[in-house]
Amino acid sequence: MKKSILVISVVIGLAAVSCSKFDTSTSLKQSIETSVEKINNAVAEISSTKGYQLLCVSEDLSKSEITFNDSITLAMIAGIYDYSPDTVFYHENPFPRKLFKKTGISDNMIVNMPQKLVLHPRYMHNFYESDSALANNFTITATDYHFYYSWFHGYDYKLSAGFTLDQEDIGSLEIVSAAKMYHDFSYLSKYSFTEGYNIAVEFMTGDTTTSSFALCNGDQVLLKETRTFIGSRCSRECEHQYTLTIGNVDIVRSSEFDSIQVFLDGVLQQKAAVKIVDESDSTGTICHHRDILLTYDDGTTVNLSELISPALKTLRTLVDSLHSMYFAKNIVDYIAVGIYYHEYYIPHHH
């Protein structure tokens, strides 16, 4: 696959004027190395968590996908539910078996179920009687949820849910998504780990299209990539601006300027050069088919992919999972819609 390489001289060096709370006496090289260490440490810690296991779930459930065209609010499915499969089988119904029994009242949707069904959703989508004996050691607590559906591919969706395993908090998921017609849609998907880290992806179409992902420690950005396109077609040819943030360093390529701009603590730098390398894949990012070659003011060079190579595979998994909203669609939504059908639809049709 051929690569097109954009080589542009830019401003990189030391700045005498402070424009932020950071120590501007630190060189670009020192700042990058410090920030990269934080990124690799954060991702190493994240990859060992139970929350990461949830986001890694990606079984092919295409044969059991449910077409949904009703609207649901949290109030309609609120309550405490335990995994307790019903022996009754409803023919010609998208949810032929009732999997959860309502055991209590709550303003939230609280679902207790075996961990096995979460990590391997096929066991929930396809009933196995032996699973009835498993302990309900995994809990989903949805404090906000709605799925407003309309014809012509329109919807408005929101989910706020926390997760516990063996009564231990393992993180929370926030999703806000909406669509109108075929091309106007947006979503924000964020997972917060109990260790203090969070990762989020965002996508929005309109007169301009914006795509981004961010890895943060609380409110502190460790790594963030943002791409802005003119119009709704996302290709490298119409990329208006690309911004990569690595701690307190920002690398900016814009169609409005002839050069890539590099900022350290908000201060435009004056020396060295940057190469942004794209493979021909038009969806390239730092996680997929895009790399950054940095030349420091001392003449040494390094590829960003090499610096964060320990983290790249994990980041790619996290970003892809949040983009696909797999966990929400195939687990939380499946449960919510199943409860709705058995509480509202089946009693009125049988």
C-alpha positions in Angstrom: 0.0 0.0 0.0 1.5 3.3 -1.0 2.0 6.1 1.5 1.6 9.7 0.9 3.9 11.7 3.1 3.3 15.3 4.0 6.6 16.9 5.0 6.3 20.3 6.3 8.8 22.5 8.3 7.2 23.8 11.4 7.9 25.7 14.5 9.4 23.6 17.4 11.7 24.9 20.1 11.9 26.6 23.5 9.7 29.5 24.4 10.6 32.3 26.7 7.0 33.4 27.5 4.6 31.4 29.6 1.1 31.0 28.3 -0.2 28.3 30.6 0.1 26.7 34.0 2.8 24.3 32.7 6.6 24.9 33.1 7.8 26.3 29.8 11.4 25.6 30.7 10.7 22.0 29.7 11.8 21.2 26.2 9.5 19.7 23.6 11.5 16.4 23.8 11.1 16.2 27.5 7.4 17.1 27.4 6.7 14.4 24.8 8.7 11.7 26.7 6.9 12.6 30.0 3.5 12.6 28.3 4.1 9.3 26.5 5.2 7.6 29.7 1.8 8.7 31.3 -0.1 7.4 28.3 1.7 4.0 28.4 1.2 3.7 32.2 -2.5 4.7 31.9 -3.2 2.2 29.2 -1.3 -0.6 30.9 -3.4 0.0 34.0 -6.6 0.1 32.0 -5.9 -3.1 30.2 -5.8 -5.0 33.5 -9.2 -3.9 34.6 -12.6 -5.6 34.5 -13.9 -2.6 32.6 -11.5 -3.3 29.8 -12.8 -6.8 29.6 -16.3 -5.4 29.1 -15.2 -3.2 26.2 -13.3 -6.1 24.6 -16.5 -8.2 24.2 -17.2 -8.4 20.5 -18.9 -11.7 19.6 -20.6 -12.0 16.2 -24.3 -11.8 17.0 -25.6 -11.0 13.6 -27.8 -14.0 13.5 -29.6 -12.9 16.6 -29.9 -9.2 16.0 -33.3 -7.7 16.8 -34.9 -5.0 14.6 -36.3 -2.4 17.0 -38.8 0.3 16.0 -40.6 1.3 19.2 -39.7 4.0 21.8 -38.7 3.3 25.4 -38.1 5.5 28.4 -36.4 4.6 31.7 -39.7 4.8 33.5 -41.2 2.0 31.4 -38.4 -0.5 32.3 -37.5 0.8 35.8 -37.2 -1.8 38.6 -34.9 -4.4 39.9 -34.5 -7.5 37.7 -32.8 -10.8 38.3 -31.7 -13.3 35.6 -34.3 -16.0 36.0 -35.4 -17.5 32.7 -39.0 -18.3 32.2 -40.0 -21.8 30.9 -42.7 -20.2 28.7 -41.6 -19.9 25.0 -43.5 -17.4 22.9 -43.5 -18.3 19.2 -43.0 -15.7 16.5 -41.8 -13.1 19.0 -38.4 -11.2 18.8 -37.9 -12.1 22.5 -39.4 -15.6 22.7 -38.3 -16.2 26.3 -38.5 -14.0 29.3 -35.0 -13.9 30.8 -35.4 -11.6 33.7 -37.8 -11.6 36.7 -38.8 -8.3 38.4 -37.9 -8.6 42.0 -38.1 -5.1 43.3 -39.0 -1.4 42.7 -36.5 1.3 41.7 -36.4 4.5 39.7 -33.5 3.0 37.8 -33.2 -0.2 35.8 -31.1 -2.5 37.9 -30.3 -5.9 36.3 -28.5 -8.7 38.2 -27.1 -11.4 35.9 -24.3 -13.9 35.6 -20.9 -12.5 34.4 -20.8 -15.3 31.8 -23.7 -13.7 29.9 -22.0 -10.3 29.8 -18.6 -11.6 28.6 -20.2 -14.0 26.2 -23.5 -12.5 25.0 -24.4 -15.4 22.8 -25.4 -17.3 26.0 -28.0 -14.5 26.6 -29.2 -14.2 23.0 -29.5 -18.0 22.8 -31.0 -19.5 26.0 -29.1 -22.4 27.7 -30.9 -24.0 30.6 -27.7 -24.8 32.5 -27.1 -21.0 32.8 -30.1 -20.8 35.2 -28.0 -22.1 38.0 -25.2 -19.5 37.6 -24.9 -16.8 40.3 -26.1 -13.3 39.4 -22.8 -11.6 40.3 -22.8 -8.9 37.7 -25.1 -5.8 38.0 -26.0 -3.1 35.5 -27.5 0.0 37.0 -29.0 2.4 34.4 -29.7 5.7 35.9 -30.7 7.3 32.6 -32.0 5.6 29.5 -34.2 6.4 26.5 -34.6 5.2 23.0 -36.9 7.4 20.9 -37.4 5.9 17.5 -39.0 7.4 14.4 -39.3 6.2 10.8 -36.8 7.2 8.1 -33.8 6.2 10.3 -34.4 8.8 13.0 -33.7 8.1 16.7 -32.6 9.8 19.9 -30.7 7.6 22.4 -29.2 8.1 25.8 -27.6 5.7 28.3 -26.0 6.3 31.7 -25.1 3.1 33.4 -22.7 1.8 36.1 -21.4 -1.7 36.5 -20.4 -3.9 39.4 -18.9 -7.4 39.6 -19.2 -9.3 42.8 -20.4 -6.0 44.3 -17.2 -4.1 43.3 -17.5 -1.0 41.1 -15.8 -1.6 37.7 -16.8 1.6 35.9 -19.5 3.4 34.0 -20.7 4.0 30.5 -22.2 7.2 29.0 -23.7 7.4 25.5 -25.6 10.1 23.8 -26.6 9.5 20.2 -29.1 10.9 17.7 -29.9 10.7 14.0 -32.1 12.4 11.5 -32.7 10.9 8.1 -29.6 9.3 6.5 -26.6 11.6 7.0 -27.3 13.8 10.0 -26.2 12.0 13.1 -24.0 12.3 16.1 -22.8 10.3 19.1 -20.7 10.7 22.2 -19.5 7.4 23.9 -17.5 7.5 27.1 -16.3 4.8 29.5 -15.0 5.9 32.9 -12.7 3.4 34.8 -12.6 3.3 38.6 -8.9 3.9 38.5 -9.7 7.5 37.4 -9.0 7.2 33.7 -11.6 7.6 31.0 -11.7 7.3 27.2 -14.3 8.9 24.9 -15.1 9.0 21.2 -17.3 11.6 19.5 -18.6 11.9 16.0 -20.9 14.6 14.6 -22.0 15.4 11.0 -23.4 18.6 9.5 -21.9 21.4 7.5 -18.7 20.1 9.0 -18.0 16.6 10.3 -15.9 16.2 13.5 -14.4 13.0 14.7 -12.3 12.6 17.9 -11.1 10.3 20.6 -9.6 11.3 24.0 -7.8 9.4 26.8 -7.9 11.3 30.0 -6.9 11.0 33.7 -9.8 12.8 35.3 -10.0 16.1 33.5 -6.3 16.0 32.3 -5.9 15.1 28.6 -3.2 12.5 28.1 -3.9 11.9 24.4 -6.5 13.4 22.1 -7.0 13.3 18.4 -9.6 15.5 16.5 -10.3 15.6 12.8 -12.6 18.1 11.1 -13.9 17.8 7.6 -15.8 20.1 5.3 -19.2 18.5 4.6 -20.4 15.1 5.7 -17.9 13.0 3.6 -14.9 11.9 5.7 -11.9 11.5 3.5 -8.3 12.8 3.7 -8.9 15.0 0.7 -11.5 17.1 2.6 -9.8 17.1 6.0 -10.0 20.7 7.1 -8.0 20.4 10.4 -6.2 17.7 12.3 -5.1 18.2 15.9 -3.2 15.7 18.0 -2.7 16.5 21.7 0.0 14.7 23.7 -0.1 16.1 27.2 0.8 19.7 26.9 1.9 19.5 23.2 -0.5 20.2 20.3 0.3 19.3 16.7 -2.0 21.1 14.3 -2.4 20.7 10.5 -5.0 22.9 8.9 -5.9 23.7 5.3 -5.8 27.4 6.2 -2.0 27.3 6.8 1.0 26.2 4.7 2.7 24.6 7.7 2.0 22.2 10.5 2.0 24.2 13.8 3.3 22.7 17.0 2.5 24.3 20.4 4.2 23.6 23.7 2.1 24.9 26.6 0.1 27.0 24.1 3.3 28.6 22.7 4.1 28.2 19.0 7.5 26.5 18.6 10.3 27.7 16.2 12.6 24.8 15.2 12.8 21.3 13.7 10.2 19.5 11.5 7.2 17.2 11.5 6.1 14.5 9.1 2.5 13.3 9.1 2.4 9.9 7.4 -0.9 8.6 6.0 -1.5 5.3 4.3 -4.0 5.5 1.5 -6.8 4.5 3.8 -8.8 7.7 4.1 -9.9 7.0 7.7 -6.4 7.1 9.0 -5.7 8.1 12.6 -3.0 7.6 15.1 -4.6 4.3 15.9 -5.3 3.3 12.3 -2.9 4.1 9.4 -1.6 7.4 10.5 1.7 8.2 12.2 3.7 11.3 13.3 7.4 11.6 12.8 8.9 14.2 15.1 12.3 15.9 14.7 13.4 17.5 17.9 15.4 20.7 18.2 18.6 18.6 18.8 18.1 16.9 15.4 17.0 13.5 16.7 13.8 11.9 15.3 11.2 9.5 16.6 7.9 8.0 15.4 5.0 8.5 17.7 3.8 5.0 17.0 7.1 3.6 18.4 6.8 5.8 21.5 3.3 4.6 22.4 3.6 1.1 20.8 2.8 -0.6 24.1 -0.5 1.3 24.2 -1.6 1.3 20.6 -3.3 -2.1 20.5 -5.3 -1.4 23.6 -6.2 2.0 22.4 -7.4 0.6 19.1 -9.6 -1.9 20.9 -11.1 0.8 23.2 -11.7 3.3 20.4 -13.3 0.6 18.1 -15.5 -0.7 20.9 -16.8 2.8 21.8 -17.4 3.7 18.1 -19.4 0.5 17.6 -21.3 0.9 20.9 -21.2 -2.9 21.0 -21.8 -3.3 24.7 -24.7 -0.9 24.8 -26.4 -2.4 21.7 -25.9 -6.1 22.4 -26.2 -6.2 26.1 -27.9 -3.2 27.7 -30.3 -2.5 24.9 -31.1 -6.2 24.4 -32.0 -6.5 28.1 -34.0 -3.2 28.1 -36.0 -4.0 25.0 -36.6 -7.6 26.2 -38.0 -6.2 29.5 -40.2 -3.8 27.6 -41.6 -6.4 25.3 -42.5 -8.8 28.1 -43.9 -6.0 30.3 -45.9 -4.1 27.6 -46.1 -6.0 24.3 -46.7 -9.6 25.2 -49.5 -9.0 27.9 -51.5 -7.2 25.3 -51.0 -9.8 22.5 -51.5 -13.0 24.4 
